Amino acid sequence: METALQRSSADTAESTAPAASADLADVEPMFDLIELLFFAYRDFVGDADRLLEAYQFGRAHHRVLHFVTRNPGLTIAELLDILKITKQSLNRVLKELLDKGYVESRAGALDRRQRQLFPTQAGTALALEIARVQSRRFRRVFGQLQKSARLDAMAFLLAMIDPGEKDKVATRVASGARLAARTASARDES
């Protein structure tokens, strides 16, 4: 059975397909949405940037720390696939996180040649602090909107993802949500 989210994503893909093949000179730019997305992203990541300054970290450090914390045991290859960056770009940032004790690297459980990444206690604490700062903005915004706004926002953002990546991203986000629930339960029990 097709969900509303899947229908919305399929409708969006179908409605944008002709524009992708049409002459772009005929496409009217959506400056309002382009600019709103820019300013929303600027302020959203700005919350994290201010916190990261104290650690002498930047956005690249945040991205690595976020995904390693949400997916303990993530391999370097998986992280490169998520971030869509080169190994060279990742190496400097990852080295700093390793050297400063926010991430640790272990030999793979099945393949000793493979490197798996795990957050340290300090890494988890920092990732959660950043997530809480950014979640405060979401709570404020969703408190001002209709009850369906969060699901609508999720559907919109998922529809923005390239079709070939959409299922993979949706699965990753859903599996990370379960991890957060387990982490919260473990914290409450201790």
PyMOL commands that set and color helices and strands:
alter all, ss='L'
color gray80, all
select helices_A, chain A and resi 4-21+24-26+31-53+59-70+76-83+87-99+121-144+149-160+163-189
alter helices_A, ss='H'
color red, helices_A
select strands_A, chain A and resi 74-75+103-107+115-119
alter strands_A, ss='S'
color yellow, strands_A
deselect
rebuild
show_as cartoon
